[in-house]
Structure formats: structure tokens, C-alpha cells
Amino acid sequence: MSAEIGIDYYGLKNALKEINKIDPMLRRQITKDIVAACDPILTGVRDTIPMTGPTRGFRNNYGRTGWQGNQQKKVVAKL
């Protein structure tokens, strides 16, 4: 089971759409800046995820309860 955390924001999608009509490069830069601002938070979350399974039964099991060890890569910021 994955955990999801969301931040509610209003008007950002419409604002980015309008900016994209005027200057697409500016819209891309704004998106990059927002994702870059989230990096310290994402790094902190990634550091708390262990590379090995929490118990011995999770190791080398790629089934429903398996721990693949690449869970840190799944922590991303999306707009």
C-alpha cells in the first residue's frame, strides 16, 4: 500500500495554461522551479525509506508483500 500526500492549490492549473499561451518556455521554467522547491522535502522522505525490508520475510520476495528496495525512486513531485 502506498501513501499519498497532497497539497491543495487553486488556480495553478489555469495560471500555467494562460502562461503557456504567452510563453511556453516560462511555463516550463516555473514548473521546474516548483519541483526544485520540493527537493528538500523529497530528499528527507527518501532518506527515511530503508533499502532493505523491515523484516526478514520481505527480502527477495517480489510478490504482493515484497520489498524491492527501489521504493526511494517512487517518491516524486507531480503537478
C-alpha positions as CSV (number, residue, x, y, z in Angstrom):
1,M,0.0,0.0,0.0
2,S,1.4,3.4,-0.9
3,A,0.8,6.6,0.9
4,E,-0.2,9.7,-0.9
5,I,0.2,13.2,0.4
6,G,-1.3,16.1,-1.4
7,I,-1.3,19.8,-1.2
8,D,-4.4,21.7,-2.3
9,Y,-3.8,24.6,-4.6
10,Y,-6.3,26.6,-6.5
11,G,-5.9,28.3,-9.8
12,L,-2.4,27.0,-10.6
13,K,-3.5,24.8,-13.5
14,N,-5.4,27.7,-15.1
15,A,-2.5,30.1,-14.5
16,L,0.0,27.7,-16.0
17,K,-2.3,27.3,-19.0
18,E,-2.5,31.0,-19.6
19,I,1.3,31.4,-19.2
20,N,1.8,28.6,-21.7
21,K,-0.2,30.5,-24.2
22,I,2.0,33.6,-23.8
23,D,5.4,32.0,-23.2
24,P,5.8,28.2,-23.2
25,M,9.5,28.4,-22.0
26,L,8.4,30.5,-19.0
27,R,5.8,27.9,-18.1
28,R,8.4,25.1,-18.2
29,Q,10.8,27.1,-16.1
30,I,8.1,27.8,-13.5
31,T,7.3,24.0,-13.3
32,K,11.0,23.3,-12.9
33,D,11.2,25.8,-10.1
34,I,8.3,24.3,-8.3
35,V,9.7,20.8,-8.5
36,A,13.1,22.1,-7.4
37,A,11.5,23.8,-4.4
38,C,10.1,20.4,-3.4
39,D,13.5,18.7,-3.5
40,P,14.5,19.2,0.2
41,I,11.2,17.6,1.3
42,L,11.6,14.7,-1.2
43,T,15.1,14.1,-0.1
44,G,14.0,13.9,3.5
45,V,11.3,11.4,2.7
46,R,13.7,9.3,0.5
47,D,16.2,9.2,3.4
48,T,13.7,7.7,5.7
49,I,12.8,4.8,3.4
50,P,15.0,1.8,4.2
51,M,16.7,-0.1,1.4
52,T,16.1,-3.5,3.0
53,G,12.8,-4.9,4.0
54,P,11.5,-4.2,7.5
55,T,11.5,-7.9,8.4
56,R,13.3,-10.9,7.1
57,G,10.2,-12.2,5.3
58,F,10.1,-9.2,3.0
59,R,13.5,-9.9,1.4
60,N,13.8,-11.4,-2.0
61,N,10.0,-11.5,-2.3
62,Y,8.6,-9.6,-5.3
63,G,5.0,-10.6,-4.6
64,R,2.3,-8.6,-3.1
65,T,4.1,-8.0,0.2
66,G,7.6,-8.0,-1.2
67,W,10.2,-5.2,-0.7
68,Q,12.0,-4.4,-3.9
69,G,14.4,-1.9,-2.4
70,N,13.8,0.7,-5.0
71,Q,11.0,2.4,-3.1
72,Q,13.0,5.6,-2.9
73,K,12.7,6.1,-6.7
74,K,9.0,6.2,-6.4
75,V,9.0,9.4,-4.3
76,V,8.4,12.2,-6.9
77,A,6.7,15.6,-7.1
78,K,3.9,15.9,-9.6
79,L,2.0,19.0,-10.7
